[in-house]
């Protein structure tokens, strides 16, 4: 089981947990993952980390499609990968949601499925440098010939000789996009995978592998769910630390009519709590929304409690269908413990 350390995006101040990342690298963690929302971006911190690390893979979990064109995403990934010595960058992509896409980036929500298909296909063409890039897509085309075009667009090939095999993964949860991920990508970042739920994803992925052809299968595919880890002798206190973040996403990261995180909570068996949390959060009652998050939901998604409890509950994650876990923690002791239980720790 591979381990990744996810460090998210900034708050009001931009700080990177350098010592935590170096600790994870020394303990044999596979990768470190950044994110972006509407503050710090996901790629720049990885350029900094490339300079202070030696081996650990550098991954975006995730970059938002609307934030940059596929050409710019490919350029950024390839540049950091080259600076890091090669074969170290992972592109994790996600569509975000309409509030951010239209409210922050000023882009139309459009048809995310087709945008993802075009985006990944264009990035692959850029990485491989087989010929100047031409793509006629339903959402994105190169060269551009739409409204406002000069008609002078020219197919181009990257000046930089890129690693042609930079992995691309998708943050995906619904059937159509998971199938697309299986067809076009190297890995899946599932929002809702917890022990016992891989049976939902497997047939979708296998349908995508079948579309891809060439014998593609789970054997060559990575699956990394996020797993918060909190060490605390008081299990209830540990669960409580997770609740404000869950309430933020299920309550406020999306509109009342379209919130993927709220939908996921309902799908995981907590529809009444999901509705109540959204109602409280959108009314400005954030503390009450956090208090309404069920302990059972937190425990389903995370590894919390004393070390012996975490070791025991890790076994279910080990057989969950995931090939790796993205560990979210602010505790050095948790980084150490997960390296021990996953068998990555170096002597």
C-alpha positions in Angstrom: 0.0 0.0 0.0 1.5 3.3 -1.1 1.1 6.4 1.1 0.7 10.0 -0.1 0.7 13.0 2.2 -1.9 15.6 1.2 -1.2 19.1 2.4 -4.2 20.9 0.7 -4.2 24.6 -0.1 -3.4 27.6 1.9 -5.5 29.5 4.4 -5.0 33.3 4.7 -1.2 32.8 4.9 0.9 30.8 2.5 3.0 28.3 4.4 4.2 24.9 3.4 4.8 22.2 6.0 8.3 21.5 4.8 9.4 19.5 7.8 6.3 17.3 7.5 7.0 16.6 3.8 10.6 15.8 4.5 9.6 13.5 7.3 7.2 11.7 5.0 9.9 11.3 2.3 12.3 9.9 4.8 9.7 7.4 5.9 9.1 6.1 2.4 5.9 7.9 1.5 5.3 7.7 -2.2 4.0 11.2 -2.9 3.0 14.6 -1.6 -0.3 16.2 -2.9 -1.3 19.8 -3.1 -4.7 21.4 -3.9 -6.3 24.6 -5.0 -9.7 26.3 -4.5 -9.7 30.1 -4.8 -6.5 31.1 -3.0 -3.1 29.4 -3.4 -2.6 27.4 -6.6 -1.6 23.7 -6.7 1.5 23.8 -9.0 3.7 26.5 -7.5 4.1 24.8 -4.1 5.3 21.6 -5.9 8.0 23.6 -7.7 9.3 24.7 -4.3 9.1 21.2 -2.9 10.9 19.8 -5.9 13.9 21.9 -4.8 14.0 20.6 -1.2 13.1 16.9 -1.8 14.9 14.1 -3.6 12.6 11.2 -4.4 9.0 11.7 -3.3 6.5 12.2 -6.2 4.9 15.6 -6.6 1.2 15.5 -7.2 -1.8 17.9 -7.7 -4.9 16.7 -5.9 -6.4 18.5 -7.8 -5.8 21.2 -10.2 -9.1 22.8 -11.5 -9.8 22.6 -15.2 -11.1 26.1 -15.4 -7.9 27.6 -13.9 -5.7 26.9 -16.9 -5.8 25.6 -20.4 -4.7 22.0 -21.1 -1.6 23.4 -22.8 -0.7 25.4 -19.7 -1.4 22.5 -17.4 0.9 20.3 -19.5 3.6 23.0 -19.6 3.4 23.5 -15.8 3.5 19.7 -15.1 6.4 19.1 -17.5 8.4 22.0 -16.2 8.2 21.0 -12.6 8.8 17.3 -13.6 12.0 18.3 -15.4 13.2 20.6 -12.6 12.6 17.7 -10.2 14.8 15.3 -12.2 12.0 13.5 -14.2 9.4 10.9 -13.4 8.2 12.6 -10.3 5.1 14.6 -11.3 1.5 13.4 -11.2 -1.3 15.5 -12.7 -4.5 15.2 -10.7 -7.3 16.9 -12.4 -10.8 17.9 -11.3 -13.7 20.0 -12.6 -14.5 21.8 -9.3 -18.0 23.1 -9.2 -20.1 25.7 -11.0 -19.8 28.3 -8.2 -16.0 28.4 -8.5 -15.8 27.8 -12.3 -18.2 30.6 -13.1 -17.8 32.8 -10.0 -14.0 32.7 -9.6 -12.6 31.9 -13.1 -15.4 33.4 -15.2 -15.7 30.3 -17.3 -18.9 28.6 -18.3 -19.7 25.4 -16.5 -20.5 23.9 -19.9 -20.3 20.1 -20.3 -17.7 18.9 -17.8 -17.6 15.3 -19.1 -16.6 16.5 -22.6 -14.3 19.1 -21.2 -12.4 16.5 -19.3 -12.2 14.2 -22.3 -10.8 17.0 -24.4 -8.5 18.3 -21.7 -6.8 14.9 -21.0 -6.5 14.0 -24.7 -4.8 17.3 -25.4 -2.4 16.9 -22.5 -1.4 13.5 -23.7 -0.7 14.8 -27.2 1.5 17.6 -25.8 3.4 15.2 -23.5 4.1 12.8 -26.4 5.3 15.4 -28.9 4.5 13.1 -31.8 3.4 15.9 -34.0 2.0 19.5 -33.7 -1.1 19.4 -31.6 -4.5 19.4 -33.4 -7.6 18.5 -31.6 -11.3 18.9 -32.6 -13.2 18.5 -29.4 -16.8 19.1 -28.2 -15.6 21.7 -25.6 -11.9 22.5 -26.5 -10.2 22.6 -29.9 -6.7 23.4 -31.0 -6.1 25.5 -33.0 -9.0 27.7 -31.8 -11.3 28.7 -34.6 -14.4 30.0 -32.7 -15.8 33.4 -32.1 -13.2 36.1 -32.1 -10.6 33.9 -33.9 -8.1 35.6 -36.2 -8.0 32.5 -38.3 -4.2 32.4 -37.9 -3.9 29.8 -35.2 -1.0 27.3 -35.9 -0.6 23.8 -34.6 2.5 23.7 -32.4 4.7 21.1 -30.7 6.3 21.7 -27.3 9.8 23.1 -27.4 10.6 21.3 -24.2 11.2 17.6 -24.7 8.8 16.3 -22.0 8.4 13.1 -20.1 5.8 11.4 -22.4 4.5 9.3 -19.5 3.6 11.9 -16.9 0.6 10.2 -15.0 -2.8 11.8 -15.2 -5.4 11.0 -12.6 -9.0 12.3 -12.2 -10.9 13.3 -9.1 -14.1 11.5 -10.0 -17.2 10.1 -8.4 -20.0 9.6 -10.9 -20.3 6.7 -13.3 -19.6 8.6 -16.5 -16.4 10.3 -15.3 -15.1 7.2 -13.5 -15.5 5.3 -16.8 -13.7 8.1 -18.6 -10.9 7.9 -16.0 -10.5 4.2 -16.6 -10.4 4.8 -20.4 -8.0 7.7 -20.5 -6.1 8.0 -17.3 -3.5 6.3 -15.0 -5.4 6.6 -11.8 -8.5 7.6 -9.8 -8.9 10.0 -6.9 -12.2 8.8 -5.6 -14.1 11.2 -3.3 -16.2 8.6 -1.7 -14.2 5.4 -1.6 -14.3 3.8 1.9 -13.9 0.2 2.9 -16.7 -1.9 1.4 -17.5 0.4 -1.5 -15.0 -0.6 -4.2 -17.8 -2.7 -5.8 -19.4 0.5 -7.0 -16.3 1.7 -8.8 -14.9 -1.6 -10.2 -17.4 -2.2 -13.1 -17.2 1.5 -14.1 -13.4 1.3 -14.3 -13.5 -2.0 -16.1 -15.8 -0.5 -18.7 -13.3 2.3 -19.2 -10.4 -0.2 -19.5 -12.4 -2.1 -22.1 -12.8 1.1 -24.1 -9.1 1.8 -23.9 -8.1 -1.6 -25.1 -4.6 -2.9 -25.1 -5.1 -5.1 -22.1 -5.5 -2.2 -19.7 -6.5 -3.3 -16.2 -6.4 -2.6 -12.5 -2.9 -4.0 -12.5 -1.6 -0.8 -14.1 -3.9 1.6 -12.4 -3.6 3.6 -9.2 -6.4 4.4 -6.8 -5.8 7.0 -4.0 -8.7 8.0 -1.6 -8.1 10.6 1.0 -8.0 9.3 4.6 -7.8 11.8 7.5 -5.7 10.4 10.4 -6.1 11.7 14.0 -4.3 10.1 16.9 -6.1 10.7 20.2 -7.0 8.5 23.2 -10.4 10.1 23.2 -12.1 8.8 20.0 -15.0 11.2 20.3 -12.6 14.1 20.5 -10.7 12.8 17.5 -13.9 12.5 15.5 -14.9 16.0 16.5 -11.8 17.5 15.0 -13.0 16.4 11.5 -16.5 17.9 11.8 -15.9 21.5 10.9 -14.2 20.6 7.6 -16.9 18.1 6.7 -19.6 20.8 7.5 -17.8 23.3 5.3 -17.8 21.1 2.3 -21.2 19.5 2.7 -22.8 22.7 3.8 -21.0 25.5 2.0 -18.9 24.2 -0.9 -21.6 24.4 -3.5 -25.1 25.8 -4.0 -28.2 24.5 -2.3 -29.2 22.8 -5.5 -25.8 21.5 -6.5 -23.3 20.3 -3.9 -21.3 17.2 -4.7 -20.1 16.8 -1.1 -23.6 17.0 0.3 -24.8 14.4 -2.3 -22.0 12.1 -1.3 -22.9 12.3 2.4 -26.5 11.3 1.5 -25.1 8.4 -0.7 -23.0 7.2 2.2 -26.1 6.7 4.3 -26.7 10.1 6.0 -29.3 12.0 3.9 -31.1 13.6 6.9 -27.8 14.8 8.3 -26.7 16.1 4.9 -29.9 18.2 4.6 -29.6 19.5 8.1 -26.0 20.5 7.8 -26.6 22.4 4.6 -29.5 24.2 6.1 -27.6 25.3 9.1 -24.4 26.2 7.2 -26.1 28.3 4.6 -28.0 30.1 7.4 -24.7 31.1 8.9 -24.8 28.6 11.8 -21.4 27.0 11.2 -20.8 25.7 14.7 -24.2 24.0 14.8 -23.6 22.6 11.3 -20.4 21.0 12.5 -22.1 19.6 15.6 -24.7 18.0 13.3 -22.1 15.9 11.5 -22.6 12.3 12.6 -19.7 10.5 14.4 -20.4 7.5 12.3 -19.7 9.4 9.1 -16.4 10.7 10.4 -15.4 7.2 11.5 -16.3 5.7 8.1 -14.1 8.1 6.3 -11.1 8.3 8.6 -8.6 6.5 10.9 -9.0 8.0 14.3 -8.3 7.2 18.0 -5.4 5.6 19.8 -2.7 3.9 17.7 -3.9 0.4 18.4 -7.4 1.3 17.1 -5.9 2.9 14.0 -3.7 -0.2 13.3 -6.8 -2.4 13.6 -9.0 -0.3 11.4 -6.3 0.1 8.8 -6.8 -3.5 7.8 -10.1 -2.7 6.2 -8.4 0.1 4.1 -5.7 -2.3 3.1 -8.2 -4.5 1.5 -10.5 -1.7 0.2 -9.4 -1.8 -3.4 -7.2 1.3 -3.0 -3.6 1.0 -4.1 -2.6 3.9 -1.9 -4.0 6.3 0.7 -3.7 10.1 0.8 -3.0 10.8 4.4 -4.4 14.1 5.7 -3.0 14.9 9.1 -1.3 17.7 11.1 0.4 15.2 13.5 4.0 14.0 13.0 3.1 11.0 15.1 0.4 10.1 12.6 2.8 10.3 9.7 5.1 7.9 11.6 2.3 5.6 12.6 1.0 5.3 9.0 4.4 4.5 7.7 4.7 1.8 10.3 1.3 0.2 9.6 1.6 0.4 5.8 5.1 -1.0 5.9 6.8 1.9 4.1 9.0 2.9 7.0 12.7 2.7 6.1 15.1 1.2 8.6 
